[in-house]
Amino acid sequence: MAVVSANSLEFHVQRLPATAGAARPDRPVVVFLHGLVVDNLSSFYCPLAVPVARSGHEAVLYDLRGHGRTERPASGYDSRTAVRDLFALLGALDLGHRPVHLVGNSYGGTLAVHAALARPDLVAGLTLLEPPLGGAWVENMVDTLSAAALSLEDSPVPAELLTLRLRKAAHLTAIADDLLNRTTLIDDIAAGRTFTPADYARLRCSVLVVCGEHSELVPGARELVRHAPDGALRILPDLGHDVLKESSGALREAVLAHLDATAATAAAAAVAAGPRAGALVP
């Protein structure tokens, strides 16, 4: 575990070097972006991050602002600030000389698209797992988060969980209460803009979207793939919004194949461009 200062915040970071013998310094660094509220970097660790490191990519996982063990300020939960957090963190990790491939789960996928649009020179590829992309999702999520905030306000549940020695559940519940009732997270999500076909058309990197067959997010994924210059959609059968937890084998194969393809493209582009200097702080 490491604590890294970036964008005036302390971030909890896990950094997995590429496995010895498989390391390829020309491959993009793979950065994982998790979902909202009760999610954190640990959801990626065994299903994807370790296999990615074993395949020769360096992997970076971190708890988003306010989540997990990262510092929890009262504000700054909008997508623009999240993108600044991401690239400031990579700069603090001295990764400014390497392209990155972003793997985002759920809301982390939305942030990954924002990052690729903001810094197309730095994002070499996107892998989006069940990304919420449409405007209807924002309305539904705000309603869900608002209801959860009301249920957690002054709730005895965290104390009761501790009494039952369910420390992990108590900790996650306390984090959710803090995020929903004592930060601007819900308001920031509500104020966020949704993507347009023109946004997707501006994506310069390769994009793989993975959704469960029964997920309500499939239409939004099809819209992205329809307009992105280099987009592909993989549908995993018999699943909903749970591909990261319930389909590790098929998901791992799809992600590793996409990473290999992205790495080859990035290497060819680097040779064509020649030596160049760059910084990761917008």
N, C-alpha and C positions, 0 to 999 in steps of 0.2 A: 504494500500500500504506500502511496505517496501523496503528499499534499503539495499542490502547485499553485502559486499566485499568478493570476491572469485577470485582466480587465477589472482590477480592484476587488477581486474575490478569491477565496481559497477553495480550490477544486480538489476533490478526491479522484485520483487517477490510478489506473492500472496499465502498465506498459509491458507487453509481451514481445520479446525479441523473436525474430525468426529462428526456428530450430537450426542448430548447427548442422552444416552439411546441406541444408535446403535453402539457406539465406541467399537472396538475390537483391543486392542494393539498388538495382534499377527498377524494382517493383514499387508501385505506390504503397504508401503506408495506409493501412486499413483502420478507419476510425469508426467506432460504433456509437450510435445515438439512440438512447432508449426512450420509452414512452412516458406518459404523464403520471404524476402523483405517487402511486405506490410502486412504480417501477424504478429500477436503478441498473447500474452497470452489470450486476451479477447475473441478470437474465441472459446475457450473451456469453458468459464465460465458457461453460462447457459445450453448449450446442454449436457455437461458431468461432469464438475467439481462439480457443486452443487449436482447433483444426486449421484455422487460417494461419496461425504462427507456424504450425508444422508444415504447411504448404510452401513456406518461404517468404511470407509477408510479415513485416512488423505490424503488431496490432496495438491500438490505443483505445482504452475504454475509460470513460469518466462519467461521474454522476453530474447530470445537468444542474444548473443553478437551482438551489433550493431542494434538491432531491438527494436521497441517500445520505452520504457523509459530507457532501459539499455544503458550503456556507449558504444560509437561507436568509437573504435580504428581504425587505418588505416589498420591493418593486423590481422591475426589469425582466418580466416573464414574456415579453413580446418576442416575435421571431427575429426582429432586427438585432435586438440585444443578444439573443441566443447565438446568432451568427457571429457577432463580435466576440462573444465568449469563446466560441469554437476556435476561431483563427488566432485570437490572442493566446489561447492555451497552447496551440500547436507552435506558435512562435516561442513561448516560454519553454517548450520542450526541445527547442532547437531543431525543429523539423521544417524550417522554411525553405530548405533546398530540395524538398521531395514533394512530388504530387501526392494527393490523397484520394482514396476511394472511400466514400461514405456509405456505411450500412446503417439504415435507420429503421427501427421497428415502431409501428403505429405513429404516434405524433413525432417521434424521431425521424420518420420518413419525410414528414412535412418539413421539418427543419432542414433536412438534407437537401431538398429541392430549393428552399430559400438560399442555402449556402452556395449551391451550384449556380444559381442565377446571379448571386452577388459577386462571386469570385470564379468565373469560368476558367480563368487562367490557372487556378490551383486545384480544381476538382476534376480528377481524371475519370471518375466513374461513380455511379449511384446504384446501390442495391436497396430497394424499398420493400419492406415487409409489411403488408397490410397498411399502406399509408392512407390517412384520411385527407382527401384532396378537395372534396366538394363543399359548397356552402352549407348544404343541409347538415353535414356532419358538425360544423361549427355550432349551429343552433342546438342540435341534439346534445353535443358535449357540454355546452354551457348550461343547459337545463339539468343534465345529469350531475355536473359538478356542483351546481347551486343546491340541488336536493341533498347531495352528500354533505355539503358544508352545513346545512341546517341540521342534519341528523347528528353531526359530530360536535356541534357547538355545545359546550358545557356537558358533553356526554360522559357518563361514568365508565364507558367501555374500556378505555386504556387502562384504568386502574383495576377493573375487573379482570382483564387479561393478565396483568401482572400478578394478581392474586392467584390465578390459575397457573402461574409460571410459564405463560405463553409470551416470552419476552420479545421474540421477533415480531409476532402479530401486534403486540402492544406498541413496539417501536414504529412499525409501519403506520399504524393508526394515528399515532401522535404526529408523525410527519405529515400525513394527509390533513389532519386538523390544522396544523400550522400553515400549510400551503393554501388551503381553501378558505380559512377564516382570518388569517393574519398577514396575507400578502395580496398583491394585485393580480394574481395568476388568472382568476376567472375573468376579470375585466379585460386583461391583456389578451386572453384567448378570444373573447367576444369582439374585441376591436380589430382583430387581425383580418387582413384582406385575403380573399380566396384567389386561387390561380385561374388564369384564363388560357385558352388555346394559344394565344400569342406568347404567353410565358413559356409554355411547353416547347414551342417552336424555337425558342432562344436557347434551349439546353444544348450545349456543345459536346457533352460527354455521353457515353453509352449508359443506358438506363435499363435495369432489370427490375420489374415489379413482380412480387410474389404474393398471391392472395389465396385464401381458402375458397373452395368451390361455393360454399354457402354464405360467404361474406357479403355484407351489404355495401362493401367498399369496392367491389369489382367494377361497377359502372364508372366510377371516378378513375380507376386504374386504366380501363379501356380508353377513356378520354385522353389521358396522358400519353399512352402508347400511340394513339391515333395521330397525335400532333408532334410528338418529339421526333427529331431527325433520326435518332438511333435508339429506339425503345422496343422492349420485348416484355410480354406478360406470361408468367407461368402460373397456371391454376393447379393447386393441389387438391385432389379429390377428398370428399367427405369431411372437410374442415371448414370452420368459420374463421373468426378473428383470433386464431390461436396457433398460427403456423409455427411460430418460434418454439412453443412448448410441445406441440403435438406431432411435429413432422421433422425431427432433427435429421434423419437420414436423407430424405429427398431434398430437404432444404439445404443441407450441407453440400450435397452434390451440385445443386444449381448455383449456389453462391460461389463455390470454388471454381466452377467452370467459367462463370462470369468474371471473376477476378483474374483468371489466367488470360482471358480475352482482352480485358482492359489493360493488363500489364503489357501485353504485346503491343497494343496500340500506343500506349504511353511511351514505351521504349522507342518505337519507330518515330514518334513525334519529337522525342528528345534528340535523336540523332539528326533529324532534319533541321531542328532549330539551332543546334549547336550549343555551346556553353552560354549560360545566362544566369544572372543573379536575381533573387527575388526575396520578398519578405512576406510573411503570412499575416501581418497586422493590417486590417483595412484602413 
